[in-house]
Amino acid sequence: MNTSGVPNAPNPGTSRTFQFDLNDRTYLDVYPLGPPEDDLMVSYTSVPQDVLTEYLQTGVVGPQPRKGYVIVQFKWVSQGCSLIHEDDLELLDRCINFGSYVKRPDDTMCGTVIGASATCTLEPIAYRNYDESLGEYGSVEFNERLMPHSRRRPGTDSSRPLPIHDVPLSEIMHHEPFINDDLIIYHQKLGIIRQVDRDAILRVSNVPVSLVDPKDLEVPCHFDDNELIWMPKGQPCRVVDTNLRYMEHDSVIPGQYVCTKYKNMRGINGGTVPKEDPRSFAHGHVLSTPATEYKVEWLCTNVFGLGTCEIPNGIETLRASVFERDAVICDFENLSAGGTVKSATSLQIGDMIRFRDPKSAFQKYSYQHIPPEETFGYDMNMFHITSRKTALTVRWLDGNVTTEDIKCLRWDPGLDENIWPGSIVVLKDGIETMHWPGLESTSAYIRQLPSHRKHRESKIRARTVGVVQAVNIRERIVTVRWYKDPYLILLHGGQILASLYSKLGELGDTISQVSLYELDVFPCLERSHGDIVLLAPDTIHTSVLTEGSLSAYNIAGPCTFSYTSSLSLSQMHSYLKDMSLAMFHWEWFKSMTTVDTSPLPPRHSHHYQRKLSERSTADFVGQIIAIDVNGEITVRLAGTCRDVRVPFERIMMVMDGGFTTPLGVPAPGDLSTMSMNSAYTYKEEGPGVGDEEGLLHFDDEEGLSSDDDEDMSETTLREALRRYVNDEDGILLEEEEWVSGNDEEEEEEAISGSDVEDMSEIKCAVYRYVNSSSADDGYSEDADMKTENDSDFDMRDASDGVVDQSEEMTSPPGFLILEGPPPSDHHFISKDGAGGSALRVKRIQKECDILDESLPPGIFVRAWESRMDLLRVLFIGPEGTPYQYAPILIDFHFPGDFPRKPPEAFFHSWIGGQGRINPNLYEDGKICLSILGTWPTQNQEEMWSATKSTVLQILVSIMGLVLVQSPFYNEAGYEVFAAEGGRRVESDKYTEKTFLTTRRYIKYALDHQVSGMEDIVDWNYLPSRLNSEDCSRPLLLRRAIDTALAMIEHEGHTSSGEERSASAFVSRLSLGAVVMLRKYITELEALEVAATA
């Protein structure tokens, strides 16, 4: 970005006061919010030139300010946004919602917001001056805050009405009845408003007018010329003088001062537009912004409703007059129906509001009421929130409940916690995975769900289920109260509760403490404060009971909306309908549901559907406002805002946020877990790092090169390899320990100098980076490297299970092409292997050449002669990381447009439902790396390049940048904490959990055949079946057991001297981890005994 001509900041002595400021971006933010040229940028405070320039030049996706500075987005568009130092800001309030996870600044204990008591100060947008001489009020005036010179707070005026103080948020609402992102219920459907088209009504020369085109409105922007950095890119702007500009902006609010041409006006109710030059500009205030159309995305239907439910496709456009007559907003902050739990937090400082009950508010607060006839029939009794005071009720993990000032808390994403007081948990030892026959006979929509293919013939049976009472987060110990006789059947890996076959039963009196790692939390059982839920109503009409019949293969049950979000509306209706049919057979449903037997209107009546709609309610949607540790759930109903206690079984679906972002746009919560800055500095065009020093470079667009001796440069290798290089003690080297003195010169000469004659020398250099003592490294290849003369691929029959003596005595090769078909469990086996250009085939051959010659130790690659478009890679976790000795399996596929596009990758998460072992490795198989095109990096050089990137580069990136010592910091934006040593406790907990989970990966690989990798697993983990002293297997299974035993011994060790760490990656195991690790050791030892029997 060109920053020439950026003005200096204003004089430091200049005083500015803004009340409606929103912290929009800090140095910790990673979400792509757009380039700064899309914003109106203004400099209001003194900021060093280098700080401002640095911000403007840090990327094109979403620039980040320097530490100590924040980007402030002001409430009014005419004030723009500004880069401001933290010391120049005063914290007024925080945006923390009901149900959010929070922490204190100086504490690692996390809690849930279970209540919010907020009061605010209101300032009217319009008023009337009182004329004492006449004894009456004058004409309506508008608040100067919305005028062009609106920067300073209006001065004291005795005629101006005083602000209204201490108004509870539960008494006010947004000034518009419906706005974008509102959840609404309309004609027995739940939907979300995606767009509202509005008109604008103005008062010009004391005459009401409407606009022909609201997009032709202009709003004033008033600031000194030396304060303006730039106007938004592509934004039309009209300059009036050096201090005043008018910017086109179609989103306006009542009371706002605006400008438009006379030719854009038309009279209202027979009125006439003032006679002026049509091309001249008129100035006035907005009286109203009535909606004309609503665009609604439908989420689901009320399957218990009466009559026929229309099921439109896609987003439906509705006329405002029709929509507003019947629509019901899901407003859960209204306490008028006698609710006891306060949850109102959505309205923020600067928002424009109305009173829910204007008459009661007028009597209570005695504010100046403006009669509608004074403003041409439009209600101008609206207010701005000028301040807010919020107290949050928080239930902490240890079970304690406190009330906290919102400014003393910090929002926490809760990424490292999934068990809270009130959570329903399952004991892992009480889980059975069983065969579930006949699921191929299920409905077509069931087979479209994400996990159906993987889990279609299995079910999870849970017999030990309880409710969490408290969590000791330091020692990872959970206090649980158990149900007496539960029986749960979970489908699709725990995503669906097969409610027809399940029951929780009665909560018993048995309470015990268990390791947090002994418990499972499944999505279909999760309920949280603030969740929007679909409910089976407590009263249904008898006609609903006779609709449809129960299928023998009905597996529809409670789940989350995000899991079913791939279904169309009609499919979602079928899913919920099947669930309702199953409910009719439940004893609890029969005993707790009232049947309405009143007659329905005649079906052929002209107003049949209308009369049915009049009898419908919105009580099939609610919000969870309380979850007790005795298992009881309280829900606030949408239609009446009535609080009711509901059994767990009555909740049909949790609307968990899969609908909050428009279709096709990833939610911020998804983006936050996709960050991974690749170490490679390649780009599609132009010279790359090391182009002239041995960098692998493909000359044509298909990625082919005539020079087979070129490979990756030192810069490429060192960035990734340094992350898992071990010294003699097995400790991860820090960056500054990488090279020193003459060693750096020697390595540069070995990697990128003119002495590199062929790929065998590059391979030697890679080995020297990775392992300085290969004799001690169990899974390294032989020290003798292949030369170019013996570089032909090894071939082996993939179906040959016979292992001869030579294979027992030597390590399997790192790269091997197998004969026969690829394994059936290869994720991309169903992809079409044919097609593609001849150049693509040659490029794949080139990739195989590189892998055959240059694989680092700990990485094993298998290809198949019959499907050269497929690869299977086994990584053995590096020492000094929580992945040490663990097998990590990833499948790759070369698409038809390779190498223009990077290979596709899939991570095999063998222990599903246990959470991710790395922020970049998803349980659904997704791998987030910029070089794979799965993370929108700001640095174009980190993306895949058809001419310079290689598969080896991807593999080294995974080994060196993903399988690291502290994976917690791989979370998007957390690398800042890593540099500062921040959030160490959270990092240690994440690392501990990752270490325990990857021990199960070892067990899985030995319990199940890893197709194509059988000899590799056998050689690296198990002792030889030949009692020969010449066989030097790594014995990683024994090493994993010994390491675990040493870590357990360390946990019980106390010393008055300097305490040593349990390992290179965790300083001390928690008691909960020790409990679980002992169980894993027992299982691994049993495998070892069986292997030697």
Secondary structure by P-SEA (a helix, b strand, c coil): cccccccccccccbbbbbccccccccccccccccccccccccccccccaaaaaaaacccccbbbccccbbbbbccccccccccccccccccccccccccbbbbcccccbbbbbcbbbbbbbbbbcbbbbbccccccccccccccccccccccccccccccccccccccccccccccccccccccccccbbbbbccccbbbbbbcccbbbbbcccccbbbbbbccccccccccccbbbbbccccbbbbbbccccccccccccccccccccccccccccccbbbbbbbccccccbbbbbbcccccccccbbbbbccbbbbbaaaaaacccccccccccccccccccccccccbbbbbccaaaaaaaccccccccccccccccccccccbbbbbbbbbcccccccccccccbbbbccccccccccbbbbccccbbbbbbcccccccccccccccccccccbbbbbcbbbbbcccccccbbbbbbbbcbbbbbbcccccccccccccccccccbbbbbbccccccccccccccccccccccccccccccccbbbbccccccbbbccccccccaaaaaaaaaaaaaaaaacaaaaacbbbbccccccccccaaaaaaaaacccccbbbbccccccbbbbbbbccccbbbbbcccccccccccccccccccccaaaaaaccccccccccccccccccccccccccccccccccccccccaaaaaaccccccccccccccccccccccaaaaaaaaaccccccccaaaaaaaaaaacccccccccccccccccccccccbbbbccccccccccccccccccbbbbcccccccccccccccccccaaaaaaaaaaaaaaaccccccbbbbbbcccccbbbbbbccccccccccbbbbbbbbbccccccccbbbbbbccccccccccccccccccccccccccccccccccccccccccaaaaaaaaaccccccccccccccaaaaaaaccaaaaaaaaaaaaaaaaaaaaaaaaaccccccaaaaaaaccccccccccccccaaaaaaaaaaaaaaaaaacccccbbbbcccccccccaaaaaaaaaaaaaaaaaaaaaac
